[in-house]
């Protein structure tokens, strides 16, 4: 199947676009990615410990999806298939980084801070969540991101992560306990700083 002039790419299903890509249509995969890019980036960002790792893992995942599209089984949604590839790429990168740790460089090219207090508060909350997620082991992090942040059910997460439902539940439970303790600690620490007038 190819995207033709009679059928707009926007009218094709994800599975049809993937089939068109496998059949050799050079535009089909790009259209598929444009639909899911934001979701896949958020998944990579939340599963990874750094922005650089998220970028690298996402790139590796998309290359893998591009190359292995012919292996897609139609018993799953294309979005779920892509999600699983991204999560696995992130976990692989975390494992590789543990085997050969590196020192991150500071990024001075980041965006300027927002002018409004609401935007600043949102960013502070995002940083707090990112910091809290960073304390979790990779498997717990992947489970809690998939269920609590991405909104998948435990059964769906089990399929995406390739583990039994009970494993997803226990990983999420352990992750939530660690997150609660860490967030409580951060809140206590911030209250202490505020009390000192800093």
C-alpha positions in Angstrom: 0.0 0.0 0.0 1.3 3.5 -0.9 0.0 6.9 -0.1 -1.6 8.0 -3.3 -3.3 11.1 -4.5 -6.8 9.6 -4.0 -6.2 8.9 -0.3 -4.7 11.6 2.0 -2.2 10.4 4.5 -4.2 12.1 7.2 -7.1 9.8 6.4 -5.1 6.6 6.7 -4.9 4.6 10.0 -1.6 4.1 11.8 -1.6 0.5 10.6 -2.2 1.5 7.0 0.7 4.0 7.2 3.0 1.4 8.7 2.0 -1.0 5.9 2.7 1.7 3.3 6.1 2.3 4.8 6.9 -1.4 4.6 5.7 -1.4 1.0 8.3 1.3 0.3 6.4 4.6 0.5 9.0 7.2 1.7 6.4 9.5 3.2 4.4 7.1 5.3 6.8 6.7 8.2 7.2 10.5 8.5 3.4 10.9 8.6 3.2 8.2 11.3 5.9 10.0 13.4 4.2 13.4 13.0 1.1 11.9 14.7 3.0 10.4 17.7 6.2 12.5 18.0 5.0 14.4 21.1 3.9 11.3 22.9 7.1 9.4 22.1 9.2 12.3 23.2 7.4 12.6 26.5 7.8 8.9 27.0 11.5 9.0 26.3 11.9 12.1 28.5 10.1 10.6 31.5 11.8 7.2 31.2 15.3 8.6 30.8 17.5 10.3 33.4 18.7 13.1 31.2 17.5 15.1 28.2 20.5 13.9 26.2 19.8 10.2 27.0 16.1 10.8 26.0 17.1 12.3 22.7 19.6 9.5 22.0 17.2 6.8 23.0 14.3 8.2 21.0 16.5 8.4 17.9 17.7 4.8 18.4 14.1 3.7 18.9 12.8 5.5 15.8 15.6 4.0 13.7 14.7 0.5 15.1 11.0 1.0 14.4 11.9 2.2 10.8 14.0 -0.9 10.2 11.8 -3.5 11.9 8.4 -2.2 10.7 7.8 -5.4 8.7 7.8 -7.4 12.0 4.9 -5.4 13.4 2.1 -7.7 14.5 -1.4 -6.2 13.9 -2.7 -7.6 17.2 -1.4 -4.4 18.9 -1.9 -0.7 18.2 0.9 1.0 16.3 1.2 3.6 19.1 1.6 0.9 21.7 4.3 -0.8 19.5 6.2 2.5 19.2 5.8 3.2 22.9 7.3 -0.2 23.8 10.3 0.4 21.4 11.0 3.8 23.0 10.8 2.5 26.6 13.1 -0.4 25.7 15.6 1.9 24.0 15.6 4.1 27.1 16.1 1.1 29.5 18.9 -0.2 27.2 20.6 3.2 27.3 20.3 3.4 31.1 22.0 -0.1 31.4 24.8 1.0 29.0 25.4 4.2 30.9 25.8 2.2 34.1 28.4 0.0 32.4 30.4 3.1 31.3 29.3 6.2 33.3 30.0 9.7 31.8 30.0 13.2 33.2 27.3 15.4 31.7 28.3 18.8 30.3 26.3 21.9 31.3 23.9 23.2 28.6 24.1 27.0 28.4 22.0 27.1 25.3 18.7 26.4 27.0 15.7 28.6 26.7 15.4 31.8 28.7 13.3 31.5 31.9 9.7 32.5 31.6 8.5 35.8 32.8 5.3 34.8 34.5 5.1 33.2 38.0 2.6 30.5 36.8 5.1 29.3 34.1 7.9 29.3 36.7 5.8 27.3 39.2 5.0 24.8 36.5 8.6 24.4 35.6 9.6 24.0 39.3 7.0 21.3 39.6 8.3 19.6 36.5 11.8 19.7 37.8 10.7 18.3 41.2 9.0 15.4 39.4 12.0 14.8 37.2 14.3 14.9 40.2 12.0 12.5 42.1 11.8 10.1 39.1 15.6 10.1 38.8 16.0 8.3 42.1 14.0 5.3 40.9 15.7 2.2 39.4 15.0 2.0 35.6 12.4 -0.8 35.8 10.4 1.0 38.5 10.7 4.2 36.6 9.4 2.7 33.4 6.4 1.1 35.2 5.3 4.2 37.0 5.8 6.4 34.0 3.8 4.1 31.8 0.9 3.7 34.3 0.8 7.0 36.2 2.1 9.5 33.7 1.2 7.9 30.4 -2.2 6.6 31.7 -2.0 3.0 30.5 -3.8 0.4 32.5 -1.7 -2.2 34.4 -2.6 -4.8 31.8 -1.5 -2.5 28.9 1.7 -1.6 30.7 2.4 -5.3 31.3 2.2 -5.8 27.5 4.2 -2.8 26.7 7.0 -3.6 29.2 6.9 -7.3 28.5 6.4 -8.4 32.2 3.5 -9.9 34.1 0.8 -7.6 35.5 1.8 -8.5 39.1 5.3 -7.3 38.3 4.0 -4.0 37.0 1.8 -3.5 40.1 4.7 -4.3 42.5 7.1 -2.0 40.6 4.6 0.8 40.6 3.9 0.3 44.3 7.6 0.4 45.2 8.1 3.4 42.9 5.2 5.3 44.5 6.5 4.7 48.0 10.0 5.9 47.1 8.5 9.0 45.3 6.3 9.8 48.2 9.2 9.6 50.6 11.5 11.7 48.3 8.8 14.3 47.7 8.1 14.6 51.4 11.8 15.1 52.0 12.0 17.8 49.3 8.9 19.6 50.8 10.5 19.4 54.3 13.8 20.8 52.9 12.1 23.6 51.1 10.0 24.5 54.2 13.2 24.7 56.2 14.8 27.0 53.7 11.7 29.2 53.6 11.7 29.4 57.4 15.3 30.6 57.4 14.2 33.4 55.1 16.4 32.3 52.1 
